[in-house]
């Protein structure tokens, strides 16, 4: 992968795209790492009892893997100054098939004076957007 060049960026450029998979094993590992042991993330019976379609991926896991698409692209060319998102839809994770999300990172805005680029992250599952206003601000050296 080549190091991104700030001078060559244009608003609207798609800088990275990736499909990522969630499995129940990944959810359990994330629960252990994050300390979020809410049973809706690993027990279908509990998730269904509170009106959910089944086990859901952690929102912060979804946000984190989405951000990794942009940070993998950014590499050592700069650093993340800000990263935010709204959680708009859950990602149900089937016990057998898991769940696949698609992340597309697009340059949303450029500030030449500050040498920053806002990277907009479109995160979808099953054709629906699952993170709203997911944006990362990259500061270039």
Residue, then its C-alpha position, 0 to 999 in steps of 0.5 A: x500500500x502506498x503512503x497517501x499524499x495530502x497534496x493529491x487528495x480531492x473531495x469525493x475521492x474514495x480512498x479505501x473500501x473493505x468488507x469485514x466479517x463479524x462472527x460470534x467468536x469475534x464478539x466474545x473476544x471483543x467483550x473480553x477486551x472491552x469489558x462489555x459483557x452485555x448478554x445481547x452480544x452473545x446470547x440469542x435468548x436474552x437479545x430476543x427477550x428484549x425485542x431484538x432480532x438476535x445477538x448484535x455486534x457491539x456498536x463500538x466494535x463496528x465503529x472501531x473496525x470502520x475506523x481501521x479502514x481509514x487508519x490502514x489507508x492513512x498509515x504513517x502519513x498522519x494521525x487521527x485528530x478526531x473520530x466520531x459516529x452515530x449508531x443508527x442501526x444494529x448489526x445482527x450476527x448470525x450464529x452460523x453465518x456471522x455478518x458482513x459489513x462494507x466500509x467505504x472511506x471517502x474524502x469529505x472535506x479538505x483543509x489545506x491550511x491545517x493539512x487535514x482531511x475529513x474522511x467520511x465512512x459509509x458503513x453498511x450491513x445488508x444494504x442499510x447504513x448502520x453508522x450515521x455521520x461516521x467521520x474521521x479527521x486525519x492530520x497530515x505531517 
